[in-house]
Amino acid sequence: MFSSVRVASDGVEDKYSVILPTYNERGNLPVIIWLLAKTFKEHDLDWEVIIVDDASPDGTQDIAKQLATVYGSEHIVLKPRSGKLGLGTAYVHGLKFVTGNFVIIMDADFSHHPKFIPEFIRLQKSNNYDIVTGTRYAGNGGVYGWNLKRKIISRGANFLASTLLRPGVSDLTGSFRLYKKEVLEKIITVVISKGYVFQMEMMVRARQFEYTIGEVPITFVDRVYGESKMGASEIVQFAKGVWQLVG
C-alpha cells in the first residue's frame, strides 16, 4: 500500500496518468485496462488512462468508449487521432489531456505488465527520481517470446546506443516509464525523433537536462494478440537516429 507516500510535496494528492497509444488493440484493451484499474485500486492511487488511438479499423475506439462507461469518464479518456502518426507524437498528443502530476507511458499489448507500476512508484518516492524506467537488461529483468535474432538485434541496438550516447541507463529503447509531469513536458519539447527512436532520445535529453533516472527490472513479454509493429524500417530508423544524436 502507498498510504504513506500518496501525497505530493506541495500537499496535493498524487495522481497517475497513463498514456496508452493504440492501433488495432481491440482484443487487448479491455484486459490491460482491467489490470491497470485493479493495480491502482489495490494501492489506493488516483489514476486515469489517456487512450490515444490512431484510427484503428478494428473497433478499438468503440471498445474504449465502452470502457469509459464501465470505469467512468474520469478514469478512461479517449483522445483519438486521424491516422497512424507515430509513437512519439502519440505521447505528445496524450500529454495535452493529462491531469495527473505523474505520467506513465507503456504499451497496450501486455508487453508491459501493470504489476510493475507499484515498484516504479516505490522507487520514485524513495529517491525522488524525475524518471523511473523499466529495464529488460539489469537485475532480474528479461525478455520472453522473442526469437534469438530479435534478442540479438535489441541487445546490439542498446549496446551501440549506450556506447555512443552514454545516457547512463541499461535499457535505452524501453518504453515503460514513469515521469514527473513537468519533466516529461520539458523533455518532449526538445525531442525531434519519431517512432521507436523517440524513446532513446528521451533518455539522452533527460541526461542533458541532468534529470535523475531510476531503473526497475521488468519482464518484457512479446505481444499476446495482433501483429508486432516492429519491422526492418524501424531498425534502419533507429540506426539513423543514433548517428543523428551523436552528431
C-alpha angles and dihedrals in degrees: 000000000000101000091127097049106035096100120081122227092262091056095256117125113252118251124196119214118194116204106206117186112201139188119168094345098138092127096044103040101075092051098044090049090049090051092048093048091047092050095049094044093049090055095041094240129155110239151165136183120219107203111203106192121186099214095287110200093208097073098262090144092054089054091048091054091051090050090052088057092049099044100025132260089261089066104033117047121177115205107170129189131213098252147333101318102160139275098265094052089048089064091046089052095046093048090064090068101040116122099178127092091228126051126203121196120196144140124270097220100078092260083120116043117211089223088085094058094084089054090052090052094047092052093045092050095045093054103019089237118186090216135017117195131190115237130203092187107056136061112348094338120129150156126249130188098027124117120234093262094056092045090053092049092050094046091046093049091051092047093049094047094044093049094049100035103030097206094165097239128108097219109044097168098048119121103198107097146144119218136182101244096237090049093053091047092054097044095045092057092064100039112107101177125100134202119010094345087066093078093051094050091048090064093044092052091045090058091047089056088047094239117164118247129196127191132218119192110238137180112237115206121194113247116289101208129025132014128307114255094211114103143153092281091058091051091053090046090052093052091050090048093055092053092047091054092046090052 
